[in-house]
Amino acid sequence: MSVGTTPGGTTPAATIPAGTTPESERDAEFQEHEKILSPDFLSAAQITEMLAEDIDGVQQKLKKFLNFKNLNTCLKEAILLDYYVSGFLWARGMEFSVIQYSKFMTLLDMLLHNLRTLHMSLEDSIKWLGEVMAETGPSHSQKNEESNVFNIKQANAVIDYLKISLFQHYKLYEFLFYSTREEIVIGTEV
C-alpha cells in the first residue's frame, strides 16, 4: 500500500505488529483505509448550501469556503476555484447524495494535496486513486457495505472525470504548484 494523504496530514502505510493473524491484518487495513477520505473537505451543511445555488452561487460559496480573496489578481486561486467549481457541478450532474458529494470533493482536494505537498507523479496519483476507489467502491464482501460510497458505475464515472480534468492537465498543475513567479517572468523575457 502506498502512502496517501488526508487534508490534515499523511495517511501512513499500515504497520502490523509481529504475530498477528491474517484476519486482524485485514481489520487493521480496513480501519486504515476507512480514514482515507476523512475528514471531509466540505461539510454536509456547506454542500447542502451549495446545492441550492446556481453556477455563480456555487462559485461564490466555494470562494468563501476556500478563503480566496485575490481571484482577480491571483491566477493560482482562479485556477483552483475553477477546479473545485467544475468538480462540484460535474457531481451535481451525477445526482450524488450529500455523502457522495462530500467524498468526491475530498477526493479532489486530496489529489491536489498529494501533488502540491508530496510532489506525487501522475503515475503515483493514478495508483493512489485506484487504491482509494477500490476502498470506497463496492466490495466483494458484504461485511463492509457501509463503507461503499460509490457503486461501480459511479466509481468509473469519477475516474473518467478525473482523466479529463486533473490528469489530462497534470503537467499544468505541477507547473502551478512548483514554479516560482520569477521563473515565469524570466521565461517570458527569454
Salt bridges, closest charged atoms under 4 A:
ASP27 OD1 - LYS143 NZ 3.08
GLU29 OE2 - HIS33 NE2 3.94
ASP40 OD1 - LYS103 NZ 2.98
GLU49 OE2 - LYS61 NZ 2.85
GLU135 OE2 - HIS33 NE2 3.91
ASP160 OD1 - LYS163 NZ 3.66
GLU174 OE1 - LYS171 NZ 3.55
